[in-house]
């Protein structure tokens, strides 16, 4: 079975940068940011973040991985930082 988490996690990261650059562009151009564009970016950012968390939890629950040792400690730390 495919682990989708590494693929999905990049969408909210990219959309965060897109939102930041959109806001910066609007400040440079001295025009108000479109509420529709910000809402669109934020909505998809939220959906992407939920998908990233969901696929990460799904992978942890259903995919075989070691439940002890350093790899498990790193995965638990990754989960905590992700929240």
Order of alpha helices (4+ residues) and beta strands (2+ residues): alpha-alpha-alpha
